[in-house]
Amino acid sequence: MLDKSLEAPASAVAVFSGGMDSTVLLYSLLKQGVDIRGALSIDYGQKHRKELICAREICEKAGIEHKVVDLRSITDIFGNSSLTNTTVDVPEGHYEEVTMKSTVVPNRNMILISIATAWGIAKKVEAVAYGAHSGDHAVYPDCREPFAESLDKTIQQCDWHPIRLYRPLVNMSKAEIATLGMETGAPLDLTWSCYKGGDTHCGCCGTCVERREAFYLAGIADPTVYEDSAPNVETLIGQNWKP
């Protein structure tokens, strides 16, 4: 469930990828009456650049200012991350498998949140919102609550203008996020999850499998178009969600 122990800010900028989590976060903020003064996407040289296009379309639909920051000049410092290194394949399998660790982009969330914090301070907002959730914890250290707590304390010290880190989805499962998306009217059909970099969801990489599992567990019809070669949901269930 949405973490109600974290009081919603009066105003915010959001770290926004165009994926399910950040889109549901955005629409949850709108439903709560939060003044969203901008949504920030980062081009860090990711293979799945389609997410930036989806992010723009979702923001246009919601009437929210969208900004893309170009950080492609630092892509090569991320080493062998399969999300940015063209010589490393994006793995297939369940999102929480150890092979998914190759998709870690070193310190990505600190970089994204730091830039969003600068924009938030300039816009005089109360918080930076980001959509890390419980399913991220196994693979991504910078999606875990100890990291968020530490970074929250840090950004509160970075300027005379008070600002904090708001992360209401941090204890929610992906299925719960899909349900919240339906409840808030989030355009889940416009969101992008696939890491492989094609124009259609592959249906087999970790984020695609997690997306398909979430819709199934939530009892919600999946509006996503997948590659013809992707296994169907029944096959994935029979294989314990391992394509």
C-alpha positions as CSV (number, residue, x, y, z in Angstrom):
1,M,0.0,0.0,0.0
2,L,1.0,3.7,-0.4
3,D,3.2,4.7,2.5
4,K,0.9,7.1,4.4
5,S,3.6,7.7,7.0
6,L,5.3,10.0,4.4
7,E,3.2,13.1,4.3
8,A,2.6,14.2,0.7
9,P,4.3,17.5,-0.1
10,A,2.4,20.6,-1.2
11,S,4.6,20.9,-4.2
12,A,7.2,18.7,-6.0
13,V,9.2,17.9,-9.0
14,A,9.4,14.3,-10.0
15,V,12.1,12.0,-11.3
16,F,10.3,10.6,-14.3
17,S,11.4,7.8,-16.5
18,G,8.1,7.1,-18.3
19,G,7.9,3.7,-16.7
20,M,5.0,2.3,-14.7
21,D,6.4,3.2,-11.3
22,S,7.1,6.9,-12.0
23,T,3.9,7.3,-13.9
24,V,1.8,5.9,-11.1
25,L,3.7,8.1,-8.7
26,L,2.9,11.2,-10.9
27,Y,-0.8,10.4,-11.1
28,S,-0.9,9.6,-7.4
29,L,0.5,13.0,-6.7
30,L,-2.0,14.6,-9.0
31,K,-4.9,12.8,-7.2
32,Q,-3.6,14.1,-3.9
33,G,-3.6,17.6,-5.1
34,V,0.2,18.1,-5.1
35,D,1.4,21.0,-7.2
36,I,3.7,19.2,-9.7
37,R,6.0,21.8,-11.1
38,G,7.9,19.5,-13.4
39,A,8.9,16.0,-14.3
40,L,12.6,15.3,-15.0
41,S,13.9,12.6,-17.3
42,I,17.6,11.9,-17.8
43,D,19.3,10.8,-21.0
44,Y,22.3,8.9,-19.7
45,G,22.9,6.9,-22.9
46,Q,20.4,4.1,-22.0
47,K,19.6,1.6,-24.7
48,H,15.9,1.9,-23.9
49,R,15.6,5.5,-25.2
50,K,12.0,4.8,-26.0
51,E,11.2,5.6,-22.3
52,L,12.1,9.2,-23.0
53,I,9.5,9.4,-25.8
54,C,6.9,7.8,-23.6
55,A,7.8,10.2,-20.7
56,R,7.1,13.2,-23.0
57,E,3.8,11.8,-24.2
58,I,2.6,11.1,-20.6
59,C,3.6,14.6,-19.4
60,E,1.8,16.2,-22.4
61,K,-1.3,14.2,-21.5
62,A,-1.1,15.2,-17.9
63,G,-0.3,18.9,-18.6
64,I,3.0,18.7,-16.7
65,E,6.2,20.4,-17.7
66,H,8.7,17.8,-18.9
67,K,12.5,18.4,-19.1
68,V,15.1,16.0,-20.4
69,V,18.7,16.5,-19.2
70,D,21.4,15.2,-21.6
71,L,24.1,13.3,-19.7
72,R,25.3,11.2,-22.6
73,S,28.8,12.6,-22.2
74,I,29.3,10.5,-19.1
75,T,27.8,7.2,-20.5
76,D,31.2,5.6,-20.7
77,I,32.0,6.0,-17.0
78,F,29.2,3.5,-16.2
79,G,31.4,0.6,-17.2
80,N,29.8,-2.7,-18.1
81,S,26.2,-1.9,-17.2
82,S,24.1,-3.8,-19.8
83,L,21.8,-0.7,-19.9
84,T,24.4,1.5,-21.4
85,N,27.3,-0.7,-22.7
86,T,26.5,-1.8,-26.3
87,T,28.9,-4.8,-26.0
88,V,26.9,-6.3,-23.0
89,D,23.5,-7.9,-23.7
90,V,20.5,-7.1,-21.5
91,P,19.7,-10.4,-19.7
92,E,16.5,-12.3,-19.8
93,G,14.8,-13.8,-16.8
94,H,13.0,-12.7,-13.6
95,Y,13.6,-9.2,-12.3
96,E,15.0,-10.4,-8.9
97,E,17.5,-13.0,-10.4
98,V,21.2,-12.4,-9.8
99,T,21.7,-11.9,-13.5
100,M,19.7,-8.7,-13.4
101,K,22.6,-7.1,-11.5
102,S,24.2,-6.4,-14.8
103,T,21.5,-3.8,-15.4
104,V,22.8,-1.7,-12.5
105,V,24.0,1.7,-13.6
106,P,26.4,2.8,-10.9
107,N,25.0,5.4,-8.6
108,R,22.2,6.2,-11.1
109,N,19.6,7.3,-8.6
110,M,21.9,9.6,-6.7
111,I,22.8,11.3,-10.0
112,L,19.1,11.6,-11.1
113,I,17.9,12.8,-7.7
114,S,20.8,15.3,-7.3
115,I,19.9,17.0,-10.6
116,A,16.2,16.9,-9.8
117,T,17.0,18.5,-6.4
118,A,18.8,21.4,-8.1
119,W,15.7,21.9,-10.3
120,G,13.4,21.6,-7.4
121,I,15.3,24.2,-5.4
122,A,15.2,26.6,-8.4
123,K,11.4,26.0,-8.6
124,K,11.0,26.4,-4.8
125,V,9.2,23.1,-4.3
126,E,8.8,21.2,-1.1
127,A,10.0,17.8,-2.3
128,V,11.6,15.7,-5.0
129,A,9.5,12.6,-5.7
130,Y,10.8,9.3,-7.0
131,G,9.2,6.0,-7.5
132,A,11.5,3.2,-6.1
133,H,9.4,0.2,-4.9
134,S,10.0,-3.0,-2.9
135,G,10.7,-5.1,-6.0
136,D,13.8,-2.9,-6.8
137,H,15.4,-3.7,-3.5
138,A,17.0,-7.1,-4.4
139,V,18.9,-5.7,-7.4
140,Y,19.4,-2.0,-6.9
141,P,21.1,-0.7,-3.7
142,D,20.1,2.8,-4.6
143,C,16.4,1.9,-4.5
144,R,16.6,0.7,-0.9
145,E,15.2,2.7,2.0
146,P,18.5,3.1,3.9
147,F,19.9,4.9,0.8
148,A,16.7,7.0,0.5
149,E,16.9,8.0,4.1
150,S,20.5,9.0,3.9
151,L,20.0,11.0,0.7
152,D,16.9,12.7,2.2
153,K,19.0,13.9,5.1
154,T,21.7,15.1,2.7
155,I,19.5,17.1,0.3
156,Q,17.9,18.8,3.3
157,Q,21.3,20.2,4.0
158,C,22.3,21.3,0.5
159,D,20.6,24.7,0.3
160,W,18.9,27.5,2.2
161,H,15.6,26.4,0.6
162,P,14.2,23.4,2.5
163,I,13.6,20.4,0.3
164,R,13.1,16.7,1.0
165,L,12.9,13.3,-0.8
166,Y,9.4,11.9,-1.1
167,R,9.2,8.1,-1.9
168,P,5.7,6.8,-1.1
169,L,6.0,3.6,-3.2
170,V,9.1,2.3,-1.5
171,N,7.2,-0.5,0.4
172,M,4.8,-1.4,-2.4
173,S,5.0,-4.4,-4.7
174,K,4.7,-3.9,-8.5
175,A,1.3,-5.5,-8.5
176,E,0.1,-3.0,-5.9
177,I,1.5,-0.2,-8.1
178,A,-0.4,-1.5,-11.0
179,T,-3.6,-1.5,-8.9
180,L,-2.9,2.1,-7.7
181,G,-2.4,3.0,-11.3
182,M,-5.8,1.9,-12.2
183,E,-7.3,3.7,-9.2
184,T,-5.6,7.0,-10.1
185,G,-6.3,6.8,-13.8
186,A,-2.6,6.5,-14.8
187,P,-2.2,5.8,-18.5
188,L,-0.4,2.5,-18.0
189,D,-0.7,1.7,-21.7
190,L,1.6,4.6,-22.5
191,T,4.3,3.5,-20.0
192,W,7.6,1.8,-21.0
193,S,9.4,-0.9,-19.2
194,C,11.6,-2.9,-21.6
195,Y,15.4,-2.5,-21.2
196,K,16.4,-4.0,-24.6
197,G,16.0,-0.9,-26.7
198,G,13.5,-1.9,-29.3
199,D,10.3,-0.2,-30.4
200,T,8.1,-3.0,-28.8
201,H,8.4,-4.6,-25.4
202,C,10.4,-7.8,-25.8
203,G,8.4,-9.6,-23.1
204,C,11.5,-11.5,-21.8
205,C,13.9,-9.2,-20.1
206,G,13.6,-8.7,-16.3
207,T,11.5,-5.5,-16.4
208,C,9.2,-7.0,-19.0
209,V,8.7,-10.1,-17.0
210,E,8.1,-8.0,-13.8
211,R,5.6,-5.9,-15.7
212,R,3.7,-9.0,-17.0
213,E,3.7,-10.6,-13.5
214,A,2.4,-7.4,-11.9
215,F,-0.6,-7.1,-14.2
216,Y,-1.4,-10.8,-13.7
217,L,-1.1,-10.7,-9.9
218,A,-3.2,-7.5,-9.8
219,G,-5.9,-9.1,-11.9
220,I,-5.7,-6.3,-14.5
221,A,-5.7,-6.8,-18.2
222,D,-2.2,-6.0,-19.6
223,P,-2.5,-3.3,-22.3
224,T,1.1,-3.8,-23.4
225,V,2.0,-5.0,-26.9
226,Y,4.9,-7.5,-26.8
227,E,7.1,-9.0,-29.5
228,D,5.5,-12.0,-31.3
229,S,8.3,-14.2,-30.1
230,A,7.6,-13.5,-26.4
231,P,6.2,-16.4,-24.4
232,N,2.6,-16.1,-23.3
233,V,1.6,-15.5,-19.6
234,E,0.5,-19.1,-19.2
235,T,4.0,-20.3,-20.2
236,L,5.7,-17.9,-17.9
237,I,3.6,-19.0,-15.0
238,G,4.4,-22.6,-15.7
239,Q,8.1,-21.7,-15.8
240,N,7.9,-19.7,-12.5
241,W,8.1,-16.5,-14.5
242,K,11.4,-17.5,-16.2
243,P,11.3,-17.2,-20.0
